[in-house]
Amino acid sequence: MEFVYLRMIRGLGPERLSQDLTLDQIDGVLAETDAGLLEEATSPSPDRRVHIPWFERDFALRQCLRQVLTHSANHRADVNGWLPRFGIESTDQDYMDLVLTES
């Protein structure tokens, strides 16, 4: 989702990642996407319009960046809810708990 939104923010089509990527390739794409989104977040034009084709309208850059943050959390919650169905314990999604474990 982050990859697709960055492409649209940069005026490219909403192309999805290939399903044939290796984990190392995915890691590289994610690193590039993270850097690109951070670069866009410091844009001097936060109200620049970005076309989102499935909504058939334009949104401000700042709205697109918020969508990346909130929609990704939605997907993480979906995955976390599915894990027990496969016998896998759900993970703790609290960001501050993550910070505490990393420090």
N, C-alpha and C positions, 0 to 999 in steps of 0.2 A: 504494500500500500504506500509506504514512504517513497519507494522507487517510482511508482506511477505518478504520485503527486509532484515529485521533483521534476519529472519530465514535463508535466503540464505547466508547472510554474515557469519552466524554461522555454515554453512555447512549442514543445514537442508533443507528439501523440501519446496517448495513454497505453503504451505498449507494456505488456507484462513480461516478467522474467521467464526465460526458458526453463522448462522442467528438467532439462538435462544437465544443469550446472552441478559441478562438484561442490562439496562443502567449502573448499578453499576459494572457489570462484564466488560463491554466495557471500562468504566473508568479505571478499574484496569489494563486491557490489555494495554491501551494507556499509562498509567503511567510506566508500565514495559518496554514497547517498547521505550518510550522516554529515559528512563535511559539506556537501552541497546544501543541505537544509540549514545548517548553521550559517553558512554564507548568506543564504536568502533571508534568514532571520535578522540579519544586520543590514538589510537593504535600506537605502535612504528613501525608498518609495514603498512603504508598507501598504498603501492603498492602491498600488498597481493592480490592474484587473487581470484575472486568470480565468480562462474558459474551462469549465468542467462539463464535458459533453453529455454525461448521463443526467445532469440536472438541466441541460440546455440553457445555461446562463453563465454569466461571469461572476466571480467573487473577488473580494479584495485579497491580496497576498496574505495579509495577517489572518484572515478567516481560513485560508487554505492551510496555513501552518498550524492553526489551532485544531483543524480537522485531523491533521496527521497525528497530533498528540492524543486527542481524545478517541479517535477511531481505533488507533493501535491498542489502546487500553481495552477497548471493547473486544477486540480479537483475542487479547491475552486472557480476558475473563472467559470467553467462549472455550478456548483450549483448556483452561484450568477446570472448567465445568465438565469437560468431556473425559479428562484423565481417569477419574474413578470408574467410568464405564469399562475401561480397559485394565482395571486392576492396579492403576498407578495412583499413588497418593497425590492430591492436589498440592500445589506449591503456595507458599506465602507470597502474596502480591504487594505487600506494603513496602513502599519505597524506603521509608526510614529504617525499617528492619533490615533491608538490603544494605543500606549505608552503614548500619551498626556492624553487620557481619563482615564488611569489607575493611573496617577500620581497626 
